[in-house]
């Protein structure tokens, strides 16, 4: 349910943000936010904007100062806990196999990639400004920066395409919607992802975001900045899923890194199977949860 920019004083509010970062200081990504009241009313804060880390930090700080939310939840598309010097994090070892099954790829995160995760990488200053990488299983207070991954979120939301080849896999395939990859980009897949995102926001009455998504869906061809904004919208959907008190999945742990997406029973089972194959205890690496404060609110209203 959408409403005007103003929120009532009687209602506690949560600032929800999807941030598809560009991982380095040189590049730009997408940022989009909404303000959600505890009664479910959502106020739009404009369509996705193209930002670098400095601009994103400033925009979020301005929203917080203007709107004075009870809490801020930022769903960030970039690894936020990277202790390993080389190789991949355990969460990437688990999730990468599920992504690969659907003909996708997952970039490993490690400290040797200095522009992305070295000491001077912009993600660390951003996290420092907003309280560090949050514990999704803890209480909701202040600002929470939670790592997500649009590709895994699309799998969780059943946004994969059916595989039509004779050797097709039951899991289907991920949409090829990155316009920078000329050899694999599919205009049909681009419109497919835009259409699903448009419906998801339309169901919540967020007309301004829907209008923006419907506009980029018609571009031939779209630009990379359009995809950055679309991925920011997918990150925002994950934030809305959390704030609505719905079941979510946390893959990984707080020591080596994690990813949070909407819960999906089939995906959860697949991740658990992958854990067993790699010698991990599934319950330690794949957890179904709801945000603590949201769960309390739901039980109070029941």
Secondary structure, DSSP 8 states (H G I E B T S, - for coil): -EE-S---TTS-EEEEEEEE--SSSSS-EEEEEEEEETTS-EEE--S-EEE-HHHHHHHHHHHHHHH--SEEEEEESS------SSS--HHHHHHHHHHHHTT-------TT-HHHHSTT-HHHHHHHHTTSB--TTS---EEEEEE--HHHHHHHTT--B---STT--TT-B-----TT-TTT--HHHHHHHHHHHHHHHHTTT-HHHHHHHHHHHT-TT--HHHHHHHHHHHHHHHHHHHHTT--EEEEEETTTEEEEEE--HHHHHHHHHHHHHTT--HHHHEEEE--HHHHHHHHHH-
